[in-house]
Structures are given as structure tokens and as C-alpha cells.
């Protein structure tokens, strides 16, 4: 589950990091709408992120032999989730500015 989430998160990061901007009002509206759909995808994965965190924490509490690696992976996952939220917010501001400019 960790690998699947990280793969999805990295793909989403690439989409959120796009430098595509609209050249007209309808294009700007379309980009903002598509960006809102990304937020829906991110929110839909929050339960999956929480589930992986829960499972990882349970393994850590059970003193799993790979405890340190699990802790590292959980932090990596949490950092990636925060990064997605930040990128989404930053991109939204840019797209809204672009729409207002158009």
C-alpha cells in the first residue's frame, strides 16, 4: 500500500507542478475546474494515507524487526501528503491569479 500511495502521490505531484497556464478566460476556468478535481482525488486518498499510517504504527508498537525503516517510510509518506496539500494550494492561487488576469 505504501508503494502504491507513493507512486500515486508522485504522479499527482507532477500534475500539480505543471507550468501550464491559460491564455483565455475559458481556458483558465477549465484549469481551475480540473485543479478542483485533483483536490477531490487527494481528499479521496486521505483514508488510504491514514490506514497506512495506522498499520505502520501498529507494527512499530509491536517492535517489528524493521521498525526504523517503517518509521522512515511513515515520515516519508506524511511529508509527501503535506507536500501535495501545499502544492495544491500554491497552484490554486496561481490559477486564480491567472483567471483574474484573463
C-alpha positions as a Python dict, from the first residue, in 0.01 Angstrom:
ca = {
    (1, 'X'): (0, 0, 0),
    (2, 'X'): (289, 234, 78),
    (3, 'X'): (439, 191, -269),
    (4, 'X'): (102, 239, -439),
    (5, 'X'): (34, 558, -243),
    (6, 'X'): (381, 697, -307),
    (7, 'X'): (352, 621, -678),
    (8, 'X'): (13, 791, -695),
    (9, 'X'): (142, 1087, -488),
    (10, 'X'): (444, 1137, -714),
    (11, 'X'): (220, 1129, -1023),
    (12, 'X'): (-13, 1380, -860),
    (13, 'X'): (285, 1596, -765),
    (14, 'X'): (392, 1605, -1129),
    (15, 'X'): (44, 1715, -1233),
    (16, 'X'): (29, 1983, -964),
    (17, 'X'): (372, 2110, -1067),
    (18, 'X'): (263, 2169, -1424),
    (19, 'X'): (355, 2509, -1562),
    (20, 'X'): (53, 2515, -1792),
    (21, 'X'): (-137, 2844, -1775),
    (22, 'X'): (-443, 2958, -1964),
    (23, 'X'): (-440, 3203, -2250),
    (24, 'X'): (-808, 3300, -2218),
    (25, 'X'): (-1093, 3304, -1967),
    (26, 'X'): (-1248, 2971, -2070),
    (27, 'X'): (-908, 2803, -2056),
    (28, 'X'): (-847, 2948, -1710),
    (29, 'X'): (-1185, 2826, -1588),
    (30, 'X'): (-1114, 2479, -1726),
    (31, 'X'): (-777, 2466, -1548),
    (32, 'X'): (-933, 2574, -1217),
    (33, 'X'): (-1206, 2310, -1258),
    (34, 'X'): (-951, 2038, -1334),
    (35, 'X'): (-745, 2154, -1038),
    (36, 'X'): (-1052, 2118, -814),
    (37, 'X'): (-1087, 1761, -937),
    (38, 'X'): (-729, 1699, -820),
    (39, 'X'): (-834, 1813, -473),
    (40, 'X'): (-1114, 1557, -484),
    (41, 'X'): (-862, 1285, -569),
    (42, 'X'): (-630, 1397, -290),
    (43, 'X'): (-914, 1403, -37),
    (44, 'X'): (-1033, 1061, -153),
    (45, 'X'): (-690, 917, -70),
    (46, 'X'): (-676, 1059, 285),
    (47, 'X'): (-829, 739, 425),
    (48, 'X'): (-563, 532, 248),
    (49, 'X'): (-287, 751, 389),
    (50, 'X'): (-439, 720, 737),
    (51, 'X'): (-471, 342, 701),
    (52, 'X'): (-105, 300, 606),
    (53, 'X'): (-7, 524, 900),
    (54, 'X'): (-223, 314, 1134),
    (55, 'X'): (-80, -16, 1013),
    (56, 'X'): (274, 120, 1031),
    (57, 'X'): (224, 249, 1383),
    (58, 'X'): (83, -87, 1490),
    (59, 'X'): (394, -260, 1354),
    (60, 'X'): (616, -13, 1536),
    (61, 'X'): (428, -72, 1862),
    (62, 'X'): (477, -448, 1815),
    (63, 'X'): (851, -381, 1790),
    (64, 'X'): (871, -510, 1432),
    (65, 'X'): (1224, -603, 1321),
    (66, 'X'): (1210, -330, 1052),
    (67, 'X'): (1085, -69, 1297),
    (68, 'X'): (1333, 201, 1192),
    (69, 'X'): (1259, 154, 822),
    (70, 'X'): (884, 165, 890),
    (71, 'X'): (926, 489, 1086),
    (72, 'X'): (1125, 635, 796),
    (73, 'X'): (864, 528, 540),
    (74, 'X'): (579, 665, 750),
    (75, 'X'): (755, 1001, 775),
    (76, 'X'): (823, 996, 402),
    (77, 'X'): (454, 930, 337),
    (78, 'X'): (343, 1205, 574),
    (79, 'X'): (587, 1450, 414),
    (80, 'X'): (458, 1364, 69),
    (81, 'X'): (97, 1410, 180),
    (82, 'X'): (180, 1754, 323),
    (83, 'X'): (369, 1843, 7),
    (84, 'X'): (66, 1758, -206),
    (85, 'X'): (-158, 1976, 8),
    (86, 'X'): (91, 2263, -18),
    (87, 'X'): (139, 2224, -393),
    (88, 'X'): (-235, 2213, -447),
    (89, 'X'): (-286, 2537, -252),
    (90, 'X'): (0, 2713, -430),
    (91, 'X'): (-122, 2604, -772),
    (92, 'X'): (-477, 2714, -690),
    (93, 'X'): (-357, 3065, -607),
    (94, 'X'): (-160, 3078, -933),
    (95, 'X'): (-456, 2957, -1139),
    (96, 'X'): (-693, 3203, -972),
    (97, 'X'): (-449, 3488, -1038),
    (98, 'X'): (-426, 3375, -1399),
    (99, 'X'): (-806, 3364, -1428),
    (100, 'X'): (-840, 3713, -1281),
    (101, 'X'): (-573, 3840, -1518),
    (102, 'X'): (-759, 3696, -1817),
}
